[in-house]
Amino acid sequence: MVNHGANLSLIFIGVLQVLITYVPFLNYVFGTRKLAFPHFALPAFTWLVTVFLYDELRKIFVRTGIIVNADGHTKLKGWVARNTMY
């Protein structure tokens, strides 16, 4: 959780969702309506947890697939490290 940009973006998306859903003026602008809290929070929280777990697991697989040789060259071992390392 040291990637402050990713942490800030997760918080920003959550706040933006709440504002668009529950602020009356924004309801009029975007053509939305208020939702019961469980209908809003459960799918949003589930999606947040899914995205967080996916990214953390990807980082674990990438870190275990990176090998630095004695001469300083980096070798990517494993499918996840080769195909998702940017």
C-alpha positions as CSV (number, residue, x, y, z in Angstrom):
1,M,0.0,0.0,0.0
2,V,2.9,2.4,-0.7
3,N,1.5,3.4,-4.1
4,H,-0.1,6.7,-3.1
5,G,-1.4,7.3,-6.5
6,A,-3.4,4.1,-6.6
7,N,-4.6,4.6,-3.0
8,L,-5.8,8.2,-3.9
9,S,-7.5,7.0,-7.0
10,L,-9.5,4.3,-5.1
11,I,-10.6,6.9,-2.6
12,F,-11.5,9.4,-5.3
13,I,-13.6,6.9,-7.3
14,G,-15.5,6.0,-4.1
15,V,-16.2,9.6,-3.2
16,L,-17.2,10.4,-6.8
17,Q,-19.7,7.5,-6.8
18,V,-21.3,8.6,-3.6
19,L,-21.5,12.2,-4.8
20,I,-23.1,11.3,-8.1
21,T,-25.5,8.9,-6.4
22,Y,-26.6,11.0,-3.4
23,V,-26.3,14.7,-4.2
24,P,-29.6,16.1,-5.4
25,F,-28.2,18.6,-7.9
26,L,-25.9,15.9,-9.4
27,N,-28.9,13.5,-9.6
28,Y,-30.6,16.0,-11.8
29,V,-27.5,16.7,-14.0
30,F,-26.7,13.0,-14.6
31,G,-30.3,11.7,-14.6
32,T,-29.7,9.4,-11.6
33,R,-31.8,8.8,-8.5
34,K,-31.0,7.9,-5.0
35,L,-30.4,4.2,-4.2
36,A,-31.0,2.3,-1.0
37,F,-27.6,2.1,0.7
38,P,-27.3,-1.7,0.6
39,H,-28.0,-1.7,-3.1
40,F,-25.1,0.8,-3.6
41,A,-22.6,-0.3,-1.1
42,L,-22.5,-4.0,-1.5
43,P,-21.7,-4.1,-5.3
44,A,-19.3,-1.2,-5.0
45,F,-17.4,-2.7,-2.0
46,T,-17.3,-6.1,-3.7
47,W,-15.8,-4.5,-6.9
48,L,-13.3,-2.5,-4.8
49,V,-12.1,-5.6,-3.0
50,T,-11.9,-7.6,-6.3
51,V,-9.8,-4.9,-8.0
52,F,-7.5,-4.5,-4.9
53,L,-6.9,-8.3,-4.6
54,Y,-6.3,-8.6,-8.4
55,D,-3.6,-5.9,-8.3
56,E,-1.9,-7.2,-5.2
57,L,-1.8,-10.8,-6.5
58,R,-0.4,-9.5,-9.8
59,K,2.3,-7.6,-8.0
60,I,3.3,-10.7,-6.0
61,F,3.5,-12.8,-9.1
62,V,5.5,-10.2,-11.0
63,R,8.0,-9.8,-8.1
64,T,8.6,-13.5,-7.8
65,G,9.1,-13.7,-11.5
66,I,11.9,-11.1,-11.8
67,I,15.5,-12.4,-11.6
68,V,18.5,-10.1,-11.6
69,N,21.6,-11.9,-12.8
70,A,25.1,-11.3,-11.3
71,D,26.0,-9.1,-14.3
72,G,23.1,-6.8,-13.5
73,H,20.7,-7.9,-16.3
74,T,17.1,-8.4,-15.5
75,K,15.3,-11.6,-16.6
76,L,11.6,-12.0,-16.4
77,K,10.6,-15.6,-15.5
78,G,6.9,-16.7,-15.5
79,W,3.9,-15.7,-17.6
80,V,2.6,-13.0,-15.4
81,A,6.0,-11.2,-15.1
82,R,6.6,-11.4,-18.9
83,N,3.1,-10.3,-19.9
84,T,2.1,-7.7,-17.3
85,M,5.4,-6.0,-16.4
86,Y,5.5,-2.6,-18.0
